[in-house]
Amino acid sequence: MIEIKAIGIGGIGCALLPFLCRYLQHSGEPARLTLIDGDRFERGNAARQAFSSLGNKAEVKSRELAREYEAVAFRSRPEYVTEDNVAGSIGEGEVVFLMVDNHASRHLVSRHVSSLADLSLISGGNDYEDGNVQVYIRQGGLDLTPSLARYHPEIATPQDRNPAALSCEELMAAGAPQLLFANLMVASLMLNAFYALRQGRLNYSEVYLDILQNASRAVSRPV
């Protein structure tokens, strides 16, 4: 069984998850998908996030997807990934889709992955009109691609904080404007990376994108 964790069920997550589940539904390989997010859906995010009801994002989206994709096993964890729970949230041999909007969480997850022997991490994020996707792969206790922090000092030494450490007012203030179209492009590139990985044909570690230029550029960096 392929074990997949989806961390951060916001604009990118809402765009990515239905298509990932459709692929898994018809792949013929048993799959279990765990959705992880401590945030709640608010009507103010409806311009780029799709939920059938208010409530915790992981729980609501998990119920929605389970109704349509019966061949996939779903679980939800209504919590942010933190120092205290990261080891129980991400385990050996899994595929992780990281779709958070802060560097502190990227740093935490990347550091934990570096302690595991085998895991595939696909991380995506965007500003308003551009963004990137990173792929961090560990096999046999070795890095096959660079960690998220290796070439990104903003992740190596994050200046923001984990959302679990923020008050409701701070969470609202920390949210930067996002554009649905950029979320969609990031989600698509993350799914492309997942497919290439499953086919054993992934030959890059990062992709940069710009929706105004309608461009994406894959790069491969040394470990």
N, C-alpha and C positions, 0 to 999 in steps of 0.2 A: 504493500500500500504506500502510495506517495503521501507524505505528511507535509502540509503546506500551512504556513502561518501568514496571515495578512495583518500588518500592524499599521494602524492609522486609517480609519474609514471615512475620509473626507472626500474632497473633490476628485482626487486621483483614484481613491478606492472605489467610489461609486461608479466611475467610468470603467475601471478594470475588472471588477469582480464578476459582473454578469457574463462577460465574454470568457473569462477564465473558467467559470463554472460550466458554460456551454461546451467548451473544449473538453473539460474533464468528464462531463456527462457522457460524451460519445467517444472517449479515448479507449475505452475497454479496460483501463487500469483503475483498480479501486483507489479512491482518494478521500482524504479527510482534510477539511479546511477549517481552521480555527481563526476567527476574527477577534482582534484585540484592539480596544480603544476605550478610554475612560471618559470620553466626551459625549455630550448629548446633542442631538440634532435640534437646531433652532430654525424657525421659519425664515430668518434673515439670511440663511445660507442656501435657500432653495434655488437661487440662480445657477448654482453649479453642483449641488448635492441632491440626490434623489432618495427619499425615504418615504415609506407609506404612512408613517405615524411619528409623533414625537417620542423621545425616549433615548436611551443609550444607543449609540450608533452601532456598536458591535451586536447587541442583542436584536435590535430592530432589523438590521440588514441580514443577519443570520436567519431569522424567521422568514423574511421575504424570499431569500434564495432557496431555502429548504422546500418551500412550497412548489417551486418550479423545477428544481434539479434534484430529483429523488435518488439518483445514483450516487450522489456525493454526500458524505457524512459531514455534518456541520456542528461546530461548537462555537461558543462565544465566551469571551473573557472581558467583562465590563470594567477594565482598568487600564491605566497607562503602564507602559513598561518602565520599571524603575530599577535601581540598584538592588532592591530587596527581592524582586520577583523575576528578573531577567533570566536567571538560570532555570527557573521553572517554566518560563514562557517559550524559550528557544532551546531545542535539543539536537542531538546528533542526527545527521542524515536528512535533515529537513530542508525544504525550500522556503525561504522567507521573502515576502514582498514587503518592503519597508516604505511606507507612504506618509511619513510624518512631515511636519512643517517647521522643525526646529533642529539645530545642530547638536544640542545636548543629547537628544534621543539617538541621533545618528552615531554620535561618539560612543554612547553606552552600548548600543547594539553591536557596532563594529568591534569594539573591544572584547565583548563577550564571544562573538563569533571567532575571534582570533585564538580563543582558548579551546575551541572544539577541533576535533580531528577531521570531520567531514560535514560540510554544510555549504549551501548555495544561497547567497544573499543578493537580492536585486532591489536596489534603492532608487527611488525617483523623487524629484522635487522640482519646483519651478517658481520663478518670480512671475511678473504679470505676463510677459510675452516670450520669455525664454526659460531654459532649464537644462537639466541633465539627468542621466540615468547612469548609475554605477553598478557593476557586477563584481562581487567579492566571493571568490570560490576557494574553499579549503578542501583538500583531499589528502588523506594519509598524514594529517598533521602538518601539511605544508601549504603555503599560500601559492595558488596558481595564478591569481590576479591580485593587484594591490588592495589593501584594506581601504575603507572609505576615507580614512584620515591621511593616508600615505602622501597624497599630492594635494590635499585640501586642508590648509592650516585653519580655516574657519571651523572645520570639524575636529581637528586635532586638539584645538584649544577653544572650545565654544564660548561665546560671550553671552549666550542666552541660557535659560534654565529649563529643566525638564518640566513639562506642563503639570505634572503631579505636585510640583512645589509652588505652583502659582495659585493665587486666589481667583475667584470668578471675574473680578474686575481686571486683574492682570491678564487673564486669558483673553478677555475681550480686547484689551488694549494691544496685546502682542500680535493679534491676527493681522497680517498684511493683506491688501486686496489681491484677489486671485481671479483669473479668467478661465472660464470653462474650456475654451479652445486649447489653452496651454495644458490644462489638466488632461484633456483627451489625448493630446499628442504624447505626453509623458506615459500615460497608461498604455498606449499602443506600443511604444518603444520598449516598455517593460515586458509586455507580452511577447514581443518579438525576441527579446533576450531569453525569456523562459523557453520558448520553442527551440531556439538555436541550442540552448543548453541541453534540452531533452534529446535533441538529435545528435549531440556530440560534435556540434559544428560552430560553437561560439569561439570567435577569434578576436575579440576586443574586450576591453575592461570598462569603457565609458563611452557615452554618447552625449554630445551637446546638441541642443535644438533651439531653433528660433522660428516662431510661427509667422512672423512678418516676412521673413525670407523664405518661408516654407522649406526649411533646410534642417537636416540632421547630419552630424559628422561623428563617425565612430573612431575611437583612438584606442590603441593598445600600448600600455606603459609597462616597463619592467617592474618586477616585484621588488 
